[in-house]
């Protein structure tokens, strides 16, 4: 029993690290830049041996630029030191155990062999001071040629957040209101830099200093925007939030999408896959629906006949399709606000806001009168 328990703990630890990385937005199979996911297999800094098996996947999830890893002791032996506060990454290995017995002649023999899963903790070279990267002399960033049209889009974005290139990772920090993307020269294709930057800038548009939409920001409703079908990792994370953060509560996903073969199917896809991951949420499509097409008269586009769902769509709606963006922002704002109010108890919500304001006032009073307290 003890052996089984130990094996389970190691498996659980590795799994948790993978899930943690996914929750933080790290998806190792889609990164168009060379930093952040090191080039080549991860290697032990001291022995220069490549890691194998699940370790390659786990180490690749961590988002560091160097392919070299070392234990705390190895870093010290090589003249370096792990940076204070650095979080190590588990590396697993199998250790074979020989079960020995005494045979009839009184000799000790190996009667059985079985593996036990063990682990140790390593740190990436990015987390270690005092040791130069062995690959540094060979690293040569690619030439980056700015795309004028893309630069114009970035420059003319109203109230654009600060754009940083501090890490070889892409993300938007709403609390500090800045976007971080890898340096342009780390991308193999110039257009991929702008694609990544535009994606993160899109996340920033929901900030209170920008769109601050009544239907989203003021209603205190989390939202997510994407082009095309939602990725499996994003739906997995959503289902996890539904199960953990909103445990015991009714969860409703409000979906808005284009009225075309793919756009209509996306509502079905969102429900099926989050349900598959255990989300158990209701999915309510509120736009764009055919009655709204008839009511608001948005300009039509030809339905994409190469879509695998085109035949059924054309049979029901004809050869025209309509984009959600053709609706006026006011219409979408009202649709969202009206839908949210159907599911929310405004009295309870206002009580929560009042309580929040009360505690905020107490904290502000402490802050303003700290010296006299």
C-alpha positions as CSV (number, residue, x, y, z in Angstrom):
1,X,0.0,0.0,0.0
2,X,2.8,2.4,0.8
3,X,4.4,1.8,-2.7
4,X,1.1,2.6,-4.4
5,X,0.5,5.7,-2.4
6,X,3.9,7.1,-3.3
7,X,3.5,6.4,-7.0
8,X,0.1,8.2,-6.9
9,X,1.6,11.3,-5.2
10,X,4.2,11.7,-7.9
11,X,1.7,11.3,-10.7
12,X,-0.6,13.8,-9.0
13,X,2.2,16.3,-8.6
14,X,3.3,16.1,-12.2
15,X,-0.3,16.3,-13.4
16,X,-0.9,19.4,-11.2
17,X,2.0,21.2,-12.7
18,X,0.7,20.5,-16.2
19,X,-2.8,21.7,-15.3
20,X,-1.3,24.8,-13.5
21,X,0.6,25.7,-16.7
22,X,-2.6,25.3,-18.8
23,X,-4.6,27.5,-16.4
24,X,-1.9,30.2,-16.8
25,X,-2.4,30.1,-20.5
26,X,0.7,28.1,-21.5
27,X,-0.1,25.8,-24.3
28,X,3.2,24.2,-25.5
29,X,2.0,23.1,-28.9
30,X,1.2,26.6,-30.2
31,X,4.1,29.1,-29.8
32,X,5.3,30.9,-33.0
33,X,8.4,32.3,-31.3
34,X,11.7,30.7,-30.4
35,X,12.0,32.1,-26.9
36,X,9.9,30.9,-24.0
37,X,9.9,27.4,-25.4
38,X,13.6,26.5,-25.8
39,X,14.9,25.2,-29.1
40,X,15.9,21.5,-28.8
41,X,15.3,19.0,-26.0
42,X,15.7,20.1,-22.4
43,X,19.2,19.2,-21.1
44,X,20.8,18.8,-17.7
45,X,23.3,21.7,-17.2
46,X,25.9,19.6,-15.5
47,X,25.7,16.2,-17.3
48,X,24.6,17.6,-20.6
49,X,22.2,14.6,-20.9
50,X,18.8,15.2,-22.4
51,X,15.7,14.6,-20.3
52,X,13.3,12.0,-21.7
53,X,9.6,11.0,-21.5
54,X,7.1,13.1,-19.7
55,X,9.9,15.4,-18.5
56,X,10.3,16.9,-22.0
57,X,6.6,17.9,-21.9
58,X,6.6,19.2,-18.3
59,X,9.8,21.2,-18.7
60,X,8.6,22.6,-22.0
61,X,5.4,24.0,-20.3
62,X,7.4,26.2,-18.0
63,X,8.0,29.0,-20.5
64,X,11.7,29.6,-20.0
65,X,14.1,30.6,-22.8
66,X,17.0,28.3,-21.8
67,X,17.0,24.6,-22.5
68,X,19.4,23.9,-19.5
69,X,18.2,22.7,-16.1
70,X,20.0,21.9,-12.8
71,X,19.2,20.9,-9.3
72,X,19.9,23.4,-6.5
73,X,23.1,21.5,-5.6
74,X,24.3,21.3,-9.2
75,X,23.8,25.0,-9.6
76,X,25.9,25.6,-6.5
77,X,28.6,23.2,-7.6
78,X,28.9,25.0,-10.9
79,X,29.4,28.3,-9.2
80,X,25.9,29.7,-9.5
81,X,23.0,30.3,-7.2
82,X,19.2,29.9,-7.6
83,X,17.4,33.2,-7.5
84,X,15.5,33.8,-4.3
85,X,11.8,32.9,-4.6
86,X,12.3,30.7,-7.7
87,X,9.9,27.8,-8.0
88,X,11.4,24.5,-9.1
89,X,10.0,22.0,-11.5
90,X,9.7,18.3,-10.8
91,X,11.6,15.8,-12.9
92,X,10.5,12.2,-12.6
93,X,12.5,8.9,-13.1
94,X,12.0,5.2,-12.5
95,X,14.2,3.5,-10.0
96,X,14.3,-0.3,-10.2
97,X,14.1,-2.2,-6.9
98,X,15.5,-5.7,-6.5
99,X,13.6,-7.9,-4.2
100,X,16.1,-10.4,-2.9
101,X,15.6,-13.8,-1.3
102,X,17.7,-16.6,0.1
103,X,17.6,-19.7,-2.1
104,X,17.8,-23.3,-1.0
105,X,21.6,-23.2,-1.0
106,X,21.7,-20.2,1.3
107,X,22.7,-17.7,-1.4
108,X,21.1,-14.3,-1.8
109,X,19.4,-14.0,-5.2
110,X,17.2,-11.5,-7.0
111,X,13.7,-13.0,-6.9
112,X,11.8,-10.1,-8.4
113,X,12.3,-6.6,-9.8
114,X,9.8,-3.7,-9.8
115,X,10.0,0.0,-10.6
116,X,9.2,2.9,-8.3
117,X,8.5,6.3,-9.5
118,X,10.7,9.0,-7.9
119,X,11.3,12.7,-8.6
120,X,13.7,15.5,-7.9
121,X,13.4,19.3,-8.4
122,X,15.3,21.3,-11.1
123,X,15.6,25.0,-11.9
124,X,15.9,26.5,-15.3
125,X,19.1,28.4,-16.1
126,X,16.9,31.6,-16.3
127,X,16.3,31.1,-12.6
128,X,20.0,30.8,-11.8
129,X,22.5,33.6,-11.3
130,X,26.3,33.3,-12.0
131,X,26.3,30.8,-14.8
132,X,26.4,31.7,-18.5
133,X,24.1,29.9,-21.0
134,X,26.3,27.5,-23.0
135,X,24.2,28.3,-26.1
136,X,24.5,32.1,-25.8
137,X,27.4,32.3,-28.2
138,X,25.4,30.5,-30.8
139,X,22.2,32.4,-30.4
140,X,21.4,34.6,-33.3
141,X,18.1,36.5,-33.3
142,X,16.3,36.6,-36.7
143,X,16.1,39.8,-38.7
144,X,12.8,41.6,-38.0
145,X,11.2,43.7,-40.7
146,X,8.3,45.9,-39.3
147,X,5.1,45.7,-41.3
148,X,4.0,49.3,-41.9
149,X,0.3,48.6,-42.0
150,X,0.5,46.6,-38.7
151,X,2.6,49.3,-37.0
152,X,-0.1,51.9,-38.0
153,X,-2.8,49.8,-36.3
154,X,-0.8,49.6,-33.1
155,X,0.1,53.3,-33.1
156,X,-3.4,54.5,-33.8
157,X,-5.1,52.2,-31.1
158,X,-7.0,54.6,-28.8
159,X,-5.7,54.6,-25.2
160,X,-3.4,51.7,-26.0
161,X,-2.0,49.9,-23.0
162,X,1.8,49.8,-22.4
163,X,3.5,47.2,-24.6
164,X,6.4,45.4,-22.9
165,X,9.0,42.8,-24.2
166,X,10.3,41.7,-20.8
167,X,9.6,37.9,-21.1
168,X,9.4,35.4,-23.9
169,X,5.7,34.9,-23.1
170,X,2.5,36.5,-24.4
171,X,-0.2,37.8,-22.0
172,X,-2.3,40.8,-20.9
173,X,-2.2,41.9,-17.2
174,X,-5.6,43.7,-16.6
175,X,-4.6,44.7,-13.0
176,X,-1.5,46.6,-14.2
177,X,-3.0,47.2,-17.7
178,X,0.0,46.2,-19.9
179,X,0.6,43.7,-22.6
180,X,3.8,41.6,-22.7
181,X,4.9,39.8,-25.9
182,X,8.2,38.2,-26.9
183,X,10.7,40.5,-28.6
184,X,10.0,40.8,-32.4
185,X,13.3,39.2,-33.4
186,X,12.3,36.0,-31.6
187,X,9.6,35.3,-34.1
188,X,10.4,33.2,-37.2
189,X,7.8,35.0,-39.2
190,X,7.2,38.8,-38.9
191,X,3.5,38.5,-39.3
192,X,3.3,36.1,-36.3
193,X,4.6,38.9,-34.0
194,X,1.8,41.1,-35.0
195,X,-0.7,38.3,-34.8
196,X,0.4,37.6,-31.2
197,X,0.4,41.3,-30.3
198,X,-3.0,41.9,-31.8
199,X,-4.4,39.0,-29.8
200,X,-3.2,40.4,-26.5
201,X,-4.3,43.9,-27.4
202,X,-7.8,42.5,-28.1
203,X,-7.9,41.2,-24.5
204,X,-7.0,44.7,-23.3
205,X,-10.0,46.4,-25.0
206,X,-12.4,45.3,-22.2
207,X,-10.5,47.5,-19.7
208,X,-12.6,50.2,-17.9
209,X,-10.5,52.9,-19.6
210,X,-11.4,51.7,-23.0
211,X,-14.7,50.0,-24.1
212,X,-16.1,49.7,-20.5
213,X,-19.2,48.2,-22.0
214,X,-22.3,48.4,-19.9
215,X,-23.2,44.9,-20.9
216,X,-19.9,43.5,-19.6
217,X,-17.8,45.7,-17.3
218,X,-20.6,47.3,-15.3
219,X,-22.5,44.1,-15.1
220,X,-19.5,42.4,-13.5
221,X,-19.7,39.5,-15.9
222,X,-16.5,37.7,-17.1
223,X,-16.2,37.6,-20.9
224,X,-14.0,35.9,-23.5
225,X,-13.6,36.8,-27.2
226,X,-12.0,34.6,-29.9
227,X,-11.8,34.2,-33.6
228,X,-13.2,30.9,-34.7
229,X,-13.9,27.9,-32.5
230,X,-12.8,28.1,-28.8
231,X,-9.7,26.1,-28.2
232,X,-9.9,22.8,-26.2
233,X,-7.6,24.2,-23.5
234,X,-9.7,27.3,-23.0
235,X,-12.9,25.3,-22.7
236,X,-11.1,22.9,-20.2
237,X,-10.1,25.9,-18.1
238,X,-13.7,27.3,-18.3
239,X,-15.1,24.0,-17.2
240,X,-12.7,23.9,-14.3
241,X,-13.8,27.3,-13.1
242,X,-17.4,26.3,-13.3
243,X,-16.7,23.3,-11.1
244,X,-14.4,24.9,-8.6
245,X,-15.1,28.7,-8.4
246,X,-18.8,28.4,-8.9
247,X,-19.5,25.2,-7.2
248,X,-23.2,24.7,-6.4
249,X,-24.2,27.7,-8.5
250,X,-26.1,27.8,-11.8
251,X,-23.7,28.7,-14.6
252,X,-24.9,30.2,-17.8
253,X,-22.7,30.8,-20.8
254,X,-24.1,33.6,-23.0
255,X,-22.8,33.1,-26.6
256,X,-22.8,35.6,-29.5
257,X,-21.6,34.6,-32.9
258,X,-22.0,35.0,-36.6
259,X,-25.0,33.6,-38.4
260,X,-23.3,31.3,-40.8
261,X,-22.6,27.5,-40.9
262,X,-19.7,27.6,-38.5
263,X,-21.0,30.4,-36.3
264,X,-24.2,28.5,-35.5
265,X,-22.3,25.3,-34.9
266,X,-20.0,27.0,-32.4
267,X,-22.8,27.3,-29.9
268,X,-23.3,23.5,-30.0
269,X,-19.6,23.0,-29.8
270,X,-19.2,25.2,-26.7
271,X,-21.9,23.3,-24.9
272,X,-20.7,19.8,-25.9
273,X,-17.0,20.3,-25.0
274,X,-17.4,22.1,-21.7
275,X,-20.0,19.4,-20.8
276,X,-17.4,16.8,-21.8
277,X,-14.9,18.4,-19.4
278,X,-17.5,18.4,-16.6
279,X,-18.6,22.1,-16.8
280,X,-22.3,21.3,-16.8
281,X,-23.2,24.9,-17.8
282,X,-26.2,26.0,-19.8
283,X,-25.3,27.7,-23.1
284,X,-27.6,30.4,-24.2
285,X,-27.1,31.8,-27.7
286,X,-28.5,35.3,-27.8
287,X,-27.1,36.6,-31.1
288,X,-26.9,36.5,-34.1
289,X,-30.2,34.7,-34.6
290,X,-32.4,34.7,-37.8
291,X,-35.2,36.7,-36.1
292,X,-32.6,39.4,-35.4
293,X,-31.4,39.3,-39.0
294,X,-35.0,40.0,-40.1
295,X,-35.4,42.7,-37.4
296,X,-32.2,44.6,-37.9
297,X,-31.4,43.9,-41.5
298,X,-27.6,43.6,-41.4
299,X,-25.8,43.4,-44.8
300,X,-25.6,39.8,-46.1
301,X,-22.5,37.8,-47.2
302,X,-22.5,34.7,-49.4
303,X,-22.6,31.5,-47.2
304,X,-19.3,29.6,-47.4
305,X,-20.3,26.6,-49.5
306,X,-17.0,24.8,-48.8
307,X,-18.0,24.5,-45.1
308,X,-19.0,20.9,-44.2
309,X,-22.1,22.3,-42.6
310,X,-23.1,24.4,-45.6
311,X,-25.7,22.0,-47.1
312,X,-27.9,21.9,-44.0
313,X,-27.5,25.7,-43.4
314,X,-28.5,26.6,-47.0
315,X,-31.5,24.3,-46.9
316,X,-32.8,26.2,-43.8
317,X,-31.6,29.8,-44.3
318,X,-30.7,30.2,-48.0
319,X,-27.3,31.2,-49.4
320,X,-26.7,34.3,-47.3
321,X,-24.9,34.6,-44.0
322,X,-24.5,37.5,-41.6
323,X,-21.8,38.7,-39.3
324,X,-22.3,39.6,-35.7
325,X,-20.2,42.7,-36.1
326,X,-22.9,44.1,-38.4
327,X,-25.1,44.7,-35.4
328,X,-24.8,48.1,-33.8
329,X,-22.8,48.0,-30.5
330,X,-25.9,49.5,-28.7
331,X,-28.0,46.5,-29.8
332,X,-25.4,44.0,-28.6
333,X,-25.0,45.9,-25.3
334,X,-28.7,45.8,-24.6
335,X,-29.0,42.1,-25.5
336,X,-26.2,41.3,-23.0
337,X,-27.6,43.5,-20.3
338,X,-31.1,42.2,-20.6
339,X,-29.9,38.6,-20.6
340,X,-27.7,39.0,-17.5
341,X,-30.6,40.6,-15.6
342,X,-32.8,37.6,-16.3
343,X,-30.4,35.4,-14.3
344,X,-29.2,37.8,-11.6
345,X,-31.0,38.9,-8.4
346,X,-30.4,42.6,-8.4
347,X,-31.3,43.0,-4.7
348,X,-28.6,40.5,-3.7
349,X,-26.2,42.0,-6.1
350,X,-26.7,45.5,-4.7
351,X,-26.3,44.2,-1.2
352,X,-22.9,42.8,-2.2
353,X,-21.9,46.1,-3.8
354,X,-22.9,48.0,-0.7
355,X,-20.9,45.6,1.6
356,X,-17.9,46.0,-0.7
357,X,-18.2,49.8,-0.6
358,X,-18.4,49.7,3.2
359,X,-15.2,47.6,3.6
360,X,-13.4,49.7,0.9
361,X,-14.2,52.9,2.9
362,X,-12.8,51.3,6.1
363,X,-9.6,50.4,4.3
364,X,-9.3,53.9,2.8
365,X,-9.7,55.4,6.2
366,X,-6.9,53.2,7.6
367,X,-4.7,54.2,4.7
368,X,-5.4,57.9,5.1
369,X,-4.9,57.9,8.9
370,X,-2.2,55.3,9.2
371,X,0.2,57.4,11.3
372,X,-2.4,58.2,13.9
373,X,-3.7,54.6,14.2
